[in-house]
């Protein structure tokens, strides 16, 4: 596999290298999906935990 680091993305203060075999756009789209998924997941978790906190 001809993977190479395209750019470093900062995630929570950590520099995370983004690898891409060929499709740079596809990788950035996947990364965006993952990040939005994590954000929505933590939001849902926070919302779900609110009744227990009250």
N, CA, C and O atoms as a DFTB+ gen file, in Angstrom:
216 C
 N C O
     1  1       0.845      -1.200       0.000
     2  2       0.000       0.000       0.000
     3  2       0.875       1.242       0.000
     4  3       1.822       1.353       0.779
     5  1       0.548       2.162      -0.875
     6  2       1.320       3.401      -0.936
     7  2       0.631       4.474      -0.102
     8  3      -0.001       5.390      -0.629
     9  1       0.771       4.336       1.207
    10  2       0.152       5.336       2.074
    11  2       1.164       6.411       2.395
    12  3       2.348       6.132       2.587
    13  1       0.693       7.627       2.452
    14  2       1.561       8.733       2.834
    15  2       0.751       9.721       3.652
    16  3      -0.461       9.849       3.479
    17  1       1.436      10.414       4.540
    18  2       0.749      11.375       5.395
    19  2       0.430      12.622       4.585
    20  3       1.325      13.256       4.027
    21  1      -0.834      12.965       4.527
    22  2      -1.250      14.159       3.794
    23  2      -1.137      15.375       4.702
    24  3      -0.512      16.374       4.345
    25  1      -1.740      15.281       5.861
    26  2      -1.721      16.418       6.777
    27  2      -1.922      15.900       8.189
    28  3      -2.352      14.768       8.407
    29  1      -1.598      16.764       9.138
    30  2      -1.829      16.421      10.533
    31  2      -3.072      17.153      11.015
    32  3      -3.177      18.374      10.898
    33  1      -4.001      16.397      11.552
    34  2      -5.224      16.987      12.071
    35  2      -5.141      16.993      13.591
    36  3      -4.809      15.982      14.210
    37  1      -5.445      18.140      14.184
    38  2      -5.387      18.242      15.640
    39  2      -6.707      17.761      16.227
    40  3      -7.757      18.356      15.987
    41  1      -6.644      16.672      17.005
    42  2      -7.832      16.141      17.657
    43  2      -7.607      16.182      19.159
    44  3      -6.767      15.456      19.690
    45  1      -8.360      17.035      19.839
    46  2      -8.250      17.180      21.295
    47  2      -6.808      17.445      21.704
    48  3      -6.325      16.882      22.686
    49  1      -6.127      18.295      20.958
    50  2      -4.769      18.679      21.322
    51  2      -3.706      17.717      20.830
    52  3      -2.516      17.973      21.017
    53  1      -4.104      16.616      20.206
    54  2      -3.127      15.663      19.684
    55  2      -3.001      15.825      18.178
    56  3      -3.996      16.029      17.482
    57  1      -1.778      15.732      17.680
    58  2      -1.564      15.786      16.235
    59  2      -1.762      14.382      15.663
    60  3      -0.979      13.475      15.944
    61  1      -2.803      14.211      14.867
    62  2      -3.109      12.900      14.294
    63  2      -2.812      12.930      12.801
    64  3      -3.397      13.737      12.080
    65  1      -1.920      12.073      12.322
    66  2      -1.626      12.044      10.892
    67  2      -2.774      11.425      10.104
    68  3      -3.359      10.423      10.515
    69  1      -3.081      12.036       8.972
    70  2      -4.143      11.515       8.107
    71  2      -3.486      10.813       6.926
    72  3      -2.782      11.436       6.132
    73  1      -3.723       9.514       6.822
    74  2      -3.133       8.739       5.736
    75  2      -4.135       8.614       4.600
    76  3      -5.342       8.541       4.832
    77  1      -3.636       8.590       3.382
    78  2      -4.517       8.396       2.238
    79  2      -3.780       7.619       1.157
    80  3      -2.733       8.066       0.688
    81  1      -4.306       6.458       0.750
    82  2      -3.700       5.713      -0.360
    83  2      -3.776       6.516      -1.651
    84  3      -2.749       6.762      -2.283
    85  1      -4.971       6.926      -2.051
    86  2      -5.124       7.665      -3.301
    87  2      -6.171       8.765      -3.178
    88  3      -5.956       9.885      -3.642
    89  1      -7.296       8.451      -2.557
    90  2      -8.408       9.404      -2.552
    91  2      -8.310      10.308      -1.328
    92  3      -8.721       9.938      -0.229
    93  1      -7.760      11.495      -1.540
    94  2      -7.602      12.430      -0.425
    95  2      -8.957      12.946       0.046
    96  3      -9.204      13.061       1.247
    97  1      -9.831      13.255      -0.911
    98  2     -11.146      13.789      -0.552
    99  2     -11.946      12.770       0.244
   100  3     -12.598      13.113       1.230
   101  1     -11.894      11.514      -0.188
   102  2     -12.644      10.470       0.504
   103  2     -12.193      10.364       1.950
   104  3     -13.013      10.203       2.854
   105  1     -10.880      10.456       2.168
   106  2     -10.358      10.335       3.529
   107  2     -10.839      11.498       4.383
   108  3     -11.279      11.303       5.516
   109  1     -10.754      12.720       3.834
   110  2     -11.184      13.871       4.626
   111  2     -12.676      13.794       4.920
   112  3     -13.125      14.217       5.985
   113  1     -13.451      13.251       3.971
   114  2     -14.887      13.066       4.207
   115  2     -15.097      12.060       5.334
   116  3     -15.923      12.283       6.219
   117  1     -14.347      10.946       5.306
   118  2     -14.474       9.944       6.360
   119  2     -14.097      10.542       7.706
   120  3     -14.776      10.307       8.706
   121  1     -13.010      11.320       7.737
   122  2     -12.574      11.939       8.990
   123  2     -13.664      12.873       9.512
   124  3     -13.969      12.885      10.704
   125  1     -14.246      13.651       8.603
   126  2     -15.323      14.561       9.013
   127  2     -16.501      13.774       9.562
   128  3     -17.100      14.164      10.564
   129  1     -16.837      12.661       8.905
   130  2     -17.937      11.822       9.383
   131  2     -17.642      11.294      10.774
   132  3     -18.505      11.309      11.651
   133  1     -16.409      10.825      10.972
   134  2     -16.042      10.267      12.275
   135  2     -16.150      11.343      13.350
   136  3     -16.700      11.109      14.426
   137  1     -15.612      12.537      13.039
   138  2     -15.627      13.615      14.026
   139  2     -17.063      14.011      14.356
   140  3     -17.409      14.169      15.527
   141  1     -17.904      14.173      13.327
   142  2     -19.297      14.550      13.586
   143  2     -20.009      13.432      14.341
   144  3     -20.841      13.698      15.209
   145  1     -19.687      12.190      14.015
   146  2     -20.282      11.066      14.732
   147  2     -19.909      11.088      16.199
   148  3     -20.752      10.846      17.063
   149  1     -18.641      11.380      16.487
   150  2     -18.185      11.449      17.879
   151  2     -18.889      12.591      18.603
   152  3     -19.326      12.440      19.744
   153  1     -18.995      13.743      17.921
   154  2     -19.641      14.904      18.545
   155  2     -21.107      14.596      18.841
   156  3     -21.590      14.846      19.946
   157  1     -21.815      14.051      17.842
   158  2     -23.225      13.731      18.047
   159  2     -23.383      12.649      19.110
   160  3     -24.311      12.697      19.917
   161  1     -22.478      11.677      19.110
   162  2     -22.542      10.615      20.108
   163  2     -22.386      11.164      21.510
   164  3     -23.132      10.786      22.414
   165  1     -21.410      12.065      21.703
   166  2     -21.204      12.621      23.037
   167  2     -22.370      13.525      23.419
   168  3     -22.754      13.592      24.587
   169  1     -22.937      14.225      22.423
   170  2     -24.113      15.053      22.718
   171  2     -25.280      14.178      23.166
   172  3     -25.957      14.488      24.145
   173  1     -25.510      13.075      22.435
   174  2     -26.600      12.174      22.802
   175  2     -26.357      11.575      24.181
   176  3     -27.287      11.433      24.975
   177  1     -25.106      11.225      24.462
   178  2     -24.774      10.677      25.774
   179  2     -25.054      11.702      26.857
   180  3     -25.619      11.374      27.901
   181  1     -24.653      12.968      26.606
   182  2     -24.884      14.025      27.586
   183  2     -26.382      14.222      27.808
   184  3     -26.840      14.337      28.945
   185  1     -27.148      14.259      26.699
   186  2     -28.600      14.444      26.808
   187  2     -29.224      13.263      27.545
   188  3     -30.125      13.442      28.365
   189  1     -28.743      12.058      27.252
   190  2     -29.285      10.877      27.913
   191  2     -28.937      10.831      29.386
   192  3     -29.658      10.219      30.174
   193  1     -27.824      11.481      29.774
   194  2     -27.395      11.444      31.169
   195  2     -28.072      12.524      31.998
   196  3     -28.048      12.468      33.227
   197  1     -28.678      13.509      31.336
   198  2     -29.296      14.623      32.071
   199  2     -30.370      14.151      33.062
   200  3     -30.373      14.606      34.206
   201  1     -31.279      13.254      32.660
   202  2     -32.310      12.821      33.627
   203  2     -31.714      12.187      34.878
   204  3     -32.281      12.301      35.965
   205  1     -30.570      11.519      34.729
   206  2     -29.959      10.870      35.888
   207  2     -29.278      11.888      36.786
   208  3     -29.118      11.655      37.984
   209  1     -28.875      13.013      36.212
   210  2     -28.185      14.038      36.999
   211  2     -29.173      14.861      37.810
   212  3     -28.837      15.377      38.875
   213  1     -30.390      14.981      37.301
   214  2     -31.379      15.813      38.000
   215  2     -31.915      15.070      39.223
   216  3     -32.759      15.600      39.946
